[in-house]
Amino acid sequence: MIQFRNVIAQYNIEEPVTIVTDREIALINSLNKYFPGSTHILCRWHVNMNVLAKTKRFFPKPIQDPGTIS
């Protein structure tokens, strides 16, 4: 993260307004340290995959019709 911060400073690039990540705690902590003015949001794809993984056991498996070819 420090390298990214240095490149932004070196090339006079504006600090990001919003940063999208997965829920990696070390990365989030680093973002809070080096980009305190930026908003952090979670990636929608990662959230959806997490919900699917956590709830899959509550739903029955698809029923396959023996008369169809898959």
PyMOL Python script that loads the backbone (N, CA, C, O; Angstrom):
from pymol import cmd

cmd.read_pdbstr("""\
ATOM      1  N   MET A   1       0.823  -1.183   0.000  1.00  0.00           N
ATOM      2  CA  MET A   1       0.000   0.000   0.000  1.00  0.00           C
ATOM      3  C   MET A   1       0.873   1.255   0.000  1.00  0.00           C
ATOM      4  O   MET A   1       0.519   2.271  -0.598  1.00  0.00           O
ATOM      5  N   ILE A   2       2.006   1.170   0.672  1.00  0.00           N
ATOM      6  CA  ILE A   2       2.900   2.327   0.716  1.00  0.00           C
ATOM      7  C   ILE A   2       3.435   2.647  -0.686  1.00  0.00           C
ATOM      8  O   ILE A   2       3.626   3.812  -1.035  1.00  0.00           O
ATOM      9  N   GLN A   3       3.675   1.591  -1.485  1.00  0.00           N
ATOM     10  CA  GLN A   3       4.151   1.805  -2.857  1.00  0.00           C
ATOM     11  C   GLN A   3       3.098   2.544  -3.689  1.00  0.00           C
ATOM     12  O   GLN A   3       3.418   3.465  -4.441  1.00  0.00           O
ATOM     13  N   PHE A   4       1.857   2.132  -3.544  1.00  0.00           N
ATOM     14  CA  PHE A   4       0.757   2.779  -4.256  1.00  0.00           C
ATOM     15  C   PHE A   4       0.654   4.240  -3.827  1.00  0.00           C
ATOM     16  O   PHE A   4       0.470   5.129  -4.657  1.00  0.00           O
ATOM     17  N   ARG A   5       0.775   4.473  -2.535  1.00  0.00           N
ATOM     18  CA  ARG A   5       0.727   5.833  -1.987  1.00  0.00           C
ATOM     19  C   ARG A   5       1.863   6.678  -2.564  1.00  0.00           C
ATOM     20  O   ARG A   5       1.659   7.842  -2.908  1.00  0.00           O
ATOM     21  N   ASN A   6       3.056   6.095  -2.669  1.00  0.00           N
ATOM     22  CA  ASN A   6       4.212   6.811  -3.209  1.00  0.00           C
ATOM     23  C   ASN A   6       4.033   7.162  -4.684  1.00  0.00           C
ATOM     24  O   ASN A   6       4.393   8.262  -5.104  1.00  0.00           O
ATOM     25  N   VAL A   7       3.483   6.245  -5.471  1.00  0.00           N
ATOM     26  CA  VAL A   7       3.242   6.516  -6.895  1.00  0.00           C
ATOM     27  C   VAL A   7       2.237   7.653  -7.053  1.00  0.00           C
ATOM     28  O   VAL A   7       2.418   8.525  -7.903  1.00  0.00           O
ATOM     29  N   ILE A   8       1.199   7.651  -6.257  1.00  0.00           N
ATOM     30  CA  ILE A   8       0.200   8.722  -6.304  1.00  0.00           C
ATOM     31  C   ILE A   8       0.856  10.068  -6.013  1.00  0.00           C
ATOM     32  O   ILE A   8       0.598  11.054  -6.703  1.00  0.00           O
ATOM     33  N   ALA A   9       1.698  10.101  -4.997  1.00  0.00           N
ATOM     34  CA  ALA A   9       2.389  11.343  -4.642  1.00  0.00           C
ATOM     35  C   ALA A   9       3.388  11.745  -5.726  1.00  0.00           C
ATOM     36  O   ALA A   9       3.468  12.919  -6.087  1.00  0.00           O
ATOM     37  N   GLN A  10       4.145  10.787  -6.244  1.00  0.00           N
ATOM     38  CA  GLN A  10       5.177  11.069  -7.240  1.00  0.00           C
ATOM     39  C   GLN A  10       4.597  11.672  -8.511  1.00  0.00           C
ATOM     40  O   GLN A  10       5.179  12.597  -9.077  1.00  0.00           O
ATOM     41  N   TYR A  11       3.467  11.166  -8.962  1.00  0.00           N
ATOM     42  CA  TYR A  11       2.876  11.628 -10.218  1.00  0.00           C
ATOM     43  C   TYR A  11       1.723  12.616 -10.015  1.00  0.00           C
ATOM     44  O   TYR A  11       0.972  12.917 -10.943  1.00  0.00           O
ATOM     45  N   ASN A  12       1.604  13.102  -8.803  1.00  0.00           N
ATOM     46  CA  ASN A  12       0.602  14.127  -8.503  1.00  0.00           C
ATOM     47  C   ASN A  12      -0.817  13.682  -8.875  1.00  0.00           C
ATOM     48  O   ASN A  12      -1.590  14.462  -9.432  1.00  0.00           O
ATOM     49  N   ILE A  13      -1.151  12.439  -8.565  1.00  0.00           N
ATOM     50  CA  ILE A  13      -2.465  11.866  -8.852  1.00  0.00           C
ATOM     51  C   ILE A  13      -3.357  12.092  -7.639  1.00  0.00           C
ATOM     52  O   ILE A  13      -2.917  11.954  -6.497  1.00  0.00           O
ATOM     53  N   GLU A  14      -4.607  12.437  -7.895  1.00  0.00           N
ATOM     54  CA  GLU A  14      -5.552  12.635  -6.794  1.00  0.00           C
ATOM     55  C   GLU A  14      -5.779  11.333  -6.034  1.00  0.00           C
ATOM     56  O   GLU A  14      -5.744  10.246  -6.611  1.00  0.00           O
ATOM     57  N   GLU A  15      -6.009  11.461  -4.737  1.00  0.00           N
ATOM     58  CA  GLU A  15      -6.311  10.297  -3.905  1.00  0.00           C
ATOM     59  C   GLU A  15      -7.651   9.709  -4.340  1.00  0.00           C
ATOM     60  O   GLU A  15      -8.577  10.458  -4.648  1.00  0.00           O
ATOM     61  N   PRO A  16      -7.770   8.374  -4.370  1.00  0.00           N
ATOM     62  CA  PRO A  16      -9.047   7.765  -4.784  1.00  0.00           C
ATOM     63  C   PRO A  16     -10.179   8.148  -3.838  1.00  0.00           C
ATOM     64  O   PRO A  16      -9.994   8.220  -2.623  1.00  0.00           O
ATOM     65  N   VAL A  17     -11.350   8.390  -4.414  1.00  0.00           N
ATOM     66  CA  VAL A  17     -12.520   8.733  -3.609  1.00  0.00           C
ATOM     67  C   VAL A  17     -13.089   7.470  -2.974  1.00  0.00           C
ATOM     68  O   VAL A  17     -13.445   7.460  -1.796  1.00  0.00           O
ATOM     69  N   THR A  18     -13.170   6.401  -3.771  1.00  0.00           N
ATOM     70  CA  THR A  18     -13.717   5.130  -3.313  1.00  0.00           C
ATOM     71  C   THR A  18     -12.789   3.999  -3.739  1.00  0.00           C
ATOM     72  O   THR A  18     -12.247   3.998  -4.844  1.00  0.00           O
ATOM     73  N   ILE A  19     -12.618   3.037  -2.834  1.00  0.00           N
ATOM     74  CA  ILE A  19     -11.794   1.864  -3.123  1.00  0.00           C
ATOM     75  C   ILE A  19     -12.648   0.628  -2.873  1.00  0.00           C
ATOM     76  O   ILE A  19     -13.260   0.496  -1.814  1.00  0.00           O
ATOM     77  N   VAL A  20     -12.687  -0.278  -3.849  1.00  0.00           N
ATOM     78  CA  VAL A  20     -13.486  -1.500  -3.766  1.00  0.00           C
ATOM     79  C   VAL A  20     -12.546  -2.689  -3.544  1.00  0.00           C
ATOM     80  O   VAL A  20     -11.582  -2.876  -4.286  1.00  0.00           O
ATOM     81  N   THR A  21     -12.839  -3.490  -2.514  1.00  0.00           N
ATOM     82  CA  THR A  21     -12.006  -4.654  -2.212  1.00  0.00           C
ATOM     83  C   THR A  21     -12.880  -5.822  -1.770  1.00  0.00           C
ATOM     84  O   THR A  21     -14.093  -5.696  -1.598  1.00  0.00           O
ATOM     85  N   ASP A  22     -12.211  -6.973  -1.592  1.00  0.00           N
ATOM     86  CA  ASP A  22     -12.871  -8.075  -0.908  1.00  0.00           C
ATOM     87  C   ASP A  22     -12.705  -7.795   0.597  1.00  0.00           C
ATOM     88  O   ASP A  22     -12.243  -6.715   0.965  1.00  0.00           O
ATOM     89  N   ARG A  23     -13.060  -8.708   1.438  1.00  0.00           N
ATOM     90  CA  ARG A  23     -13.021  -8.450   2.876  1.00  0.00           C
ATOM     91  C   ARG A  23     -11.710  -8.945   3.496  1.00  0.00           C
ATOM     92  O   ARG A  23     -11.725  -9.705   4.464  1.00  0.00           O
ATOM     93  N   GLU A  24     -10.604  -8.520   2.944  1.00  0.00           N
ATOM     94  CA  GLU A  24      -9.301  -8.873   3.483  1.00  0.00           C
ATOM     95  C   GLU A  24      -8.936  -7.844   4.551  1.00  0.00           C
ATOM     96  O   GLU A  24      -8.671  -6.682   4.241  1.00  0.00           O
ATOM     97  N   ILE A  25      -8.925  -8.277   5.799  1.00  0.00           N
ATOM     98  CA  ILE A  25      -8.761  -7.377   6.940  1.00  0.00           C
ATOM     99  C   ILE A  25      -7.459  -6.584   6.877  1.00  0.00           C
ATOM    100  O   ILE A  25      -7.458  -5.387   7.164  1.00  0.00           O
ATOM    101  N   ALA A  26      -6.361  -7.223   6.510  1.00  0.00           N
ATOM    102  CA  ALA A  26      -5.069  -6.519   6.431  1.00  0.00           C
ATOM    103  C   ALA A  26      -5.127  -5.397   5.395  1.00  0.00           C
ATOM    104  O   ALA A  26      -4.604  -4.308   5.630  1.00  0.00           O
ATOM    105  N   LEU A  27      -5.755  -5.658   4.263  1.00  0.00           N
ATOM    106  CA  LEU A  27      -5.882  -4.646   3.223  1.00  0.00           C
ATOM    107  C   LEU A  27      -6.753  -3.486   3.700  1.00  0.00           C
ATOM    108  O   LEU A  27      -6.415  -2.323   3.479  1.00  0.00           O
ATOM    109  N   ILE A  28      -7.861  -3.797   4.346  1.00  0.00           N
ATOM    110  CA  ILE A  28      -8.752  -2.763   4.865  1.00  0.00           C
ATOM    111  C   ILE A  28      -8.031  -1.892   5.885  1.00  0.00           C
ATOM    112  O   ILE A  28      -8.158  -0.668   5.857  1.00  0.00           O
ATOM    113  N   ASN A  29      -7.274  -2.516   6.785  1.00  0.00           N
ATOM    114  CA  ASN A  29      -6.515  -1.750   7.774  1.00  0.00           C
ATOM    115  C   ASN A  29      -5.491  -0.846   7.103  1.00  0.00           C
ATOM    116  O   ASN A  29      -5.295   0.295   7.521  1.00  0.00           O
ATOM    117  N   SER A  30      -4.841  -1.353   6.069  1.00  0.00           N
ATOM    118  CA  SER A  30      -3.859  -0.571   5.337  1.00  0.00           C
ATOM    119  C   SER A  30      -4.526   0.615   4.626  1.00  0.00           C
ATOM    120  O   SER A  30      -3.991   1.724   4.616  1.00  0.00           O
ATOM    121  N   LEU A  31      -5.692   0.368   4.036  1.00  0.00           N
ATOM    122  CA  LEU A  31      -6.427   1.457   3.380  1.00  0.00           C
ATOM    123  C   LEU A  31      -6.786   2.549   4.375  1.00  0.00           C
ATOM    124  O   LEU A  31      -6.667   3.737   4.078  1.00  0.00           O
ATOM    125  N   ASN A  32      -7.229   2.137   5.560  1.00  0.00           N
ATOM    126  CA  ASN A  32      -7.590   3.117   6.590  1.00  0.00           C
ATOM    127  C   ASN A  32      -6.384   3.948   7.018  1.00  0.00           C
ATOM    128  O   ASN A  32      -6.520   5.123   7.360  1.00  0.00           O
ATOM    129  N   LYS A  33      -5.219   3.339   6.998  1.00  0.00           N
ATOM    130  CA  LYS A  33      -3.993   4.038   7.405  1.00  0.00           C
ATOM    131  C   LYS A  33      -3.489   4.985   6.311  1.00  0.00           C
ATOM    132  O   LYS A  33      -3.184   6.145   6.590  1.00  0.00           O
ATOM    133  N   TYR A  34      -3.400   4.496   5.062  1.00  0.00           N
ATOM    134  CA  TYR A  34      -2.791   5.271   3.990  1.00  0.00           C
ATOM    135  C   TYR A  34      -3.768   6.114   3.173  1.00  0.00           C
ATOM    136  O   TYR A  34      -3.358   7.066   2.508  1.00  0.00           O
ATOM    137  N   PHE A  35      -5.048   5.774   3.220  1.00  0.00           N
ATOM    138  CA  PHE A  35      -6.061   6.536   2.494  1.00  0.00           C
ATOM    139  C   PHE A  35      -7.259   6.825   3.401  1.00  0.00           C
ATOM    140  O   PHE A  35      -8.373   6.383   3.120  1.00  0.00           O
ATOM    141  N   PRO A  36      -7.032   7.562   4.481  1.00  0.00           N
ATOM    142  CA  PRO A  36      -8.122   7.798   5.446  1.00  0.00           C
ATOM    143  C   PRO A  36      -9.288   8.607   4.866  1.00  0.00           C
ATOM    144  O   PRO A  36     -10.407   8.523   5.372  1.00  0.00           O
ATOM    145  N   GLY A  37      -9.039   9.380   3.820  1.00  0.00           N
ATOM    146  CA  GLY A  37     -10.109  10.180   3.223  1.00  0.00           C
ATOM    147  C   GLY A  37     -10.928   9.433   2.199  1.00  0.00           C
ATOM    148  O   GLY A  37     -11.940   9.951   1.726  1.00  0.00           O
ATOM    149  N   SER A  38     -10.521   8.229   1.843  1.00  0.00           N
ATOM    150  CA  SER A  38     -11.240   7.436   0.840  1.00  0.00           C
ATOM    151  C   SER A  38     -12.304   6.562   1.497  1.00  0.00           C
ATOM    152  O   SER A  38     -12.140   6.095   2.624  1.00  0.00           O
ATOM    153  N   THR A  39     -13.378   6.358   0.776  1.00  0.00           N
ATOM    154  CA  THR A  39     -14.431   5.470   1.238  1.00  0.00           C
ATOM    155  C   THR A  39     -14.113   4.057   0.776  1.00  0.00           C
ATOM    156  O   THR A  39     -13.705   3.845  -0.366  1.00  0.00           O
ATOM    157  N   HIS A  40     -14.299   3.104   1.659  1.00  0.00           N
ATOM    158  CA  HIS A  40     -14.051   1.703   1.319  1.00  0.00           C
ATOM    159  C   HIS A  40     -15.383   0.989   1.201  1.00  0.00           C
ATOM    160  O   HIS A  40     -16.224   1.088   2.094  1.00  0.00           O
ATOM    161  N   ILE A  41     -15.581   0.269   0.107  1.00  0.00           N
ATOM    162  CA  ILE A  41     -16.790  -0.548  -0.039  1.00  0.00           C
ATOM    163  C   ILE A  41     -16.380  -1.960  -0.440  1.00  0.00           C
ATOM    164  O   ILE A  41     -15.321  -2.179  -1.029  1.00  0.00           O
ATOM    165  N   LEU A  42     -17.244  -2.905  -0.105  1.00  0.00           N
ATOM    166  CA  LEU A  42     -16.976  -4.301  -0.437  1.00  0.00           C
ATOM    167  C   LEU A  42     -17.451  -4.604  -1.846  1.00  0.00           C
ATOM    168  O   LEU A  42     -18.460  -4.070  -2.307  1.00  0.00           O
ATOM    169  N   CYS A  43     -16.716  -5.460  -2.513  1.00  0.00           N
ATOM    170  CA  CYS A  43     -17.036  -5.893  -3.863  1.00  0.00           C
ATOM    171  C   CYS A  43     -18.337  -6.703  -3.840  1.00  0.00           C
ATOM    172  O   CYS A  43     -18.473  -7.648  -3.062  1.00  0.00           O
ATOM    173  N   ARG A  44     -19.269  -6.334  -4.678  1.00  0.00           N
ATOM    174  CA  ARG A  44     -20.571  -7.005  -4.719  1.00  0.00           C
ATOM    175  C   ARG A  44     -20.423  -8.487  -5.073  1.00  0.00           C
ATOM    176  O   ARG A  44     -21.129  -9.326  -4.513  1.00  0.00           O
ATOM    177  N   TRP A  45     -19.522  -8.816  -5.988  1.00  0.00           N
ATOM    178  CA  TRP A  45     -19.312 -10.208  -6.377  1.00  0.00           C
ATOM    179  C   TRP A  45     -18.846 -11.022  -5.177  1.00  0.00           C
ATOM    180  O   TRP A  45     -19.356 -12.117  -4.942  1.00  0.00           O
ATOM    181  N   HIS A  46     -17.887 -10.508  -4.417  1.00  0.00           N
ATOM    182  CA  HIS A  46     -17.389 -11.224  -3.251  1.00  0.00           C
ATOM    183  C   HIS A  46     -18.482 -11.393  -2.195  1.00  0.00           C
ATOM    184  O   HIS A  46     -18.572 -12.445  -1.563  1.00  0.00           O
ATOM    185  N   VAL A  47     -19.304 -10.375  -2.002  1.00  0.00           N
ATOM    186  CA  VAL A  47     -20.414 -10.480  -1.046  1.00  0.00           C
ATOM    187  C   VAL A  47     -21.382 -11.566  -1.504  1.00  0.00           C
ATOM    188  O   VAL A  47     -21.810 -12.393  -0.699  1.00  0.00           O
ATOM    189  N   ASN A  48     -21.731 -11.571  -2.792  1.00  0.00           N
ATOM    190  CA  ASN A  48     -22.659 -12.589  -3.313  1.00  0.00           C
ATOM    191  C   ASN A  48     -22.095 -13.994  -3.154  1.00  0.00           C
ATOM    192  O   ASN A  48     -22.822 -14.909  -2.768  1.00  0.00           O
ATOM    193  N   MET A  49     -20.810 -14.179  -3.446  1.00  0.00           N
ATOM    194  CA  MET A  49     -20.194 -15.502  -3.305  1.00  0.00           C
ATOM    195  C   MET A  49     -20.180 -15.947  -1.841  1.00  0.00           C
ATOM    196  O   MET A  49     -20.353 -17.131  -1.550  1.00  0.00           O
ATOM    197  N   ASN A  50     -19.977 -15.015  -0.933  1.00  0.00           N
ATOM    198  CA  ASN A  50     -19.983 -15.343   0.488  1.00  0.00           C
ATOM    199  C   ASN A  50     -21.385 -15.758   0.941  1.00  0.00           C
ATOM    200  O   ASN A  50     -21.536 -16.730   1.681  1.00  0.00           O
ATOM    201  N   VAL A  51     -22.398 -15.032   0.504  1.00  0.00           N
ATOM    202  CA  VAL A  51     -23.787 -15.379   0.850  1.00  0.00           C
ATOM    203  C   VAL A  51     -24.114 -16.761   0.301  1.00  0.00           C
ATOM    204  O   VAL A  51     -24.700 -17.582   1.006  1.00  0.00           O
ATOM    205  N   LEU A  52     -23.747 -17.026  -0.930  1.00  0.00           N
ATOM    206  CA  LEU A  52     -24.002 -18.335  -1.548  1.00  0.00           C
ATOM    207  C   LEU A  52     -23.319 -19.448  -0.762  1.00  0.00           C
ATOM    208  O   LEU A  52     -23.932 -20.479  -0.481  1.00  0.00           O
ATOM    209  N   ALA A  53     -22.071 -19.248  -0.410  1.00  0.00           N
ATOM    210  CA  ALA A  53     -21.327 -20.273   0.328  1.00  0.00           C
ATOM    211  C   ALA A  53     -21.941 -20.536   1.703  1.00  0.00           C
ATOM    212  O   ALA A  53     -21.985 -21.681   2.154  1.00  0.00           O
ATOM    213  N   LYS A  54     -22.411 -19.490   2.364  1.00  0.00           N
ATOM    214  CA  LYS A  54     -22.942 -19.640   3.717  1.00  0.00           C
ATOM    215  C   LYS A  54     -24.375 -20.179   3.748  1.00  0.00           C
ATOM    216  O   LYS A  54     -24.798 -20.742   4.757  1.00  0.00           O
ATOM    217  N   THR A  55     -25.120 -20.014   2.661  1.00  0.00           N
ATOM    218  CA  THR A  55     -26.536 -20.418   2.672  1.00  0.00           C
ATOM    219  C   THR A  55     -26.832 -21.654   1.824  1.00  0.00           C
ATOM    220  O   THR A  55     -27.957 -22.153   1.843  1.00  0.00           O
ATOM    221  N   LYS A  56     -25.862 -22.147   1.094  1.00  0.00           N
ATOM    222  CA  LYS A  56     -26.068 -23.274   0.180  1.00  0.00           C
ATOM    223  C   LYS A  56     -26.693 -24.481   0.882  1.00  0.00           C
ATOM    224  O   LYS A  56     -27.539 -25.164   0.306  1.00  0.00           O
ATOM    225  N   ARG A  57     -26.285 -24.740   2.105  1.00  0.00           N
ATOM    226  CA  ARG A  57     -26.773 -25.927   2.821  1.00  0.00           C
ATOM    227  C   ARG A  57     -28.259 -25.844   3.189  1.00  0.00           C
ATOM    228  O   ARG A  57     -28.871 -26.860   3.518  1.00  0.00           O
ATOM    229  N   PHE A  58     -28.838 -24.646   3.136  1.00  0.00           N
ATOM    230  CA  PHE A  58     -30.241 -24.474   3.492  1.00  0.00           C
ATOM    231  C   PHE A  58     -31.196 -24.730   2.332  1.00  0.00           C
ATOM    232  O   PHE A  58     -32.410 -24.763   2.530  1.00  0.00           O
ATOM    233  N   PHE A  59     -30.670 -24.909   1.135  1.00  0.00           N
ATOM    234  CA  PHE A  59     -31.501 -25.103  -0.042  1.00  0.00           C
ATOM    235  C   PHE A  59     -31.288 -26.502  -0.608  1.00  0.00           C
ATOM    236  O   PHE A  59     -30.167 -27.011  -0.608  1.00  0.00           O
ATOM    237  N   PRO A  60     -32.367 -27.125  -1.092  1.00  0.00           N
ATOM    238  CA  PRO A  60     -32.211 -28.475  -1.654  1.00  0.00           C
ATOM    239  C   PRO A  60     -31.431 -28.432  -2.958  1.00  0.00           C
ATOM    240  O   PRO A  60     -31.430 -27.431  -3.676  1.00  0.00           O
ATOM    241  N   LYS A  61     -30.771 -29.542  -3.241  1.00  0.00           N
ATOM    242  CA  LYS A  61     -30.037 -29.639  -4.505  1.00  0.00           C
ATOM    243  C   LYS A  61     -31.041 -29.723  -5.646  1.00  0.00           C
ATOM    244  O   LYS A  61     -32.155 -30.207  -5.448  1.00  0.00           O
ATOM    245  N   PRO A  62     -30.669 -29.262  -6.836  1.00  0.00           N
ATOM    246  CA  PRO A  62     -31.587 -29.346  -7.983  1.00  0.00           C
ATOM    247  C   PRO A  62     -31.953 -30.803  -8.286  1.00  0.00           C
ATOM    248  O   PRO A  62     -31.119 -31.705  -8.195  1.00  0.00           O
ATOM    249  N   ILE A  63     -33.191 -31.000  -8.638  1.00  0.00           N
ATOM    250  CA  ILE A  63     -33.657 -32.332  -9.003  1.00  0.00           C
ATOM    251  C   ILE A  63     -33.450 -32.523 -10.493  1.00  0.00           C
ATOM    252  O   ILE A  63     -33.874 -31.694 -11.299  1.00  0.00           O
ATOM    253  N   GLN A  64     -32.796 -33.619 -10.857  1.00  0.00           N
ATOM    254  CA  GLN A  64     -32.535 -33.872 -12.260  1.00  0.00           C
ATOM    255  C   GLN A  64     -33.562 -34.862 -12.795  1.00  0.00           C
ATOM    256  O   GLN A  64     -33.760 -35.935 -12.224  1.00  0.00           O
ATOM    257  N   ASP A  65     -34.203 -34.500 -13.878  1.00  0.00           N
ATOM    258  CA  ASP A  65     -35.187 -35.359 -14.524  1.00  0.00           C
ATOM    259  C   ASP A  65     -34.444 -36.443 -15.300  1.00  0.00           C
ATOM    260  O   ASP A  65     -33.651 -36.131 -16.188  1.00  0.00           O
ATOM    261  N   PRO A  66     -34.692 -37.722 -14.974  1.00  0.00           N
ATOM    262  CA  PRO A  66     -33.961 -38.796 -15.669  1.00  0.00           C
ATOM    263  C   PRO A  66     -34.244 -38.864 -17.163  1.00  0.00           C
ATOM    264  O   PRO A  66     -33.485 -39.488 -17.906  1.00  0.00           O
ATOM    265  N   GLY A  67     -35.323 -38.233 -17.615  1.00  0.00           N
ATOM    266  CA  GLY A  67     -35.669 -38.246 -19.043  1.00  0.00           C
ATOM    267  C   GLY A  67     -34.960 -37.191 -19.852  1.00  0.00           C
ATOM    268  O   GLY A  67     -35.096 -37.175 -21.075  1.00  0.00           O
ATOM    269  N   THR A  68     -34.208 -36.307 -19.224  1.00  0.00           N
ATOM    270  CA  THR A  68     -33.518 -35.256 -19.968  1.00  0.00           C
ATOM    271  C   THR A  68     -32.028 -35.539 -20.039  1.00  0.00           C
ATOM    272  O   THR A  68     -31.455 -36.203 -19.175  1.00  0.00           O
ATOM    273  N   ILE A  69     -31.434 -35.027 -21.068  1.00  0.00           N
ATOM    274  CA  ILE A  69     -29.985 -35.174 -21.241  1.00  0.00           C
ATOM    275  C   ILE A  69     -29.332 -33.884 -20.796  1.00  0.00           C
ATOM    276  O   ILE A  69     -29.733 -32.795 -21.204  1.00  0.00           O
ATOM    277  N   SER A  70     -28.315 -34.019 -19.949  1.00  0.00           N
ATOM    278  CA  SER A  70     -27.645 -32.797 -19.479  1.00  0.00           C
ATOM    279  C   SER A  70     -26.272 -32.658 -20.054  1.00  0.00           C
ATOM    280  O   SER A  70     -25.576 -31.686 -19.760  1.00  0.00           O
TER     281      SER A  70
END
""", "prot")
cmd.dss("prot")
cmd.show_as("cartoon", "prot")
cmd.util.cbc("prot")
cmd.orient("prot")
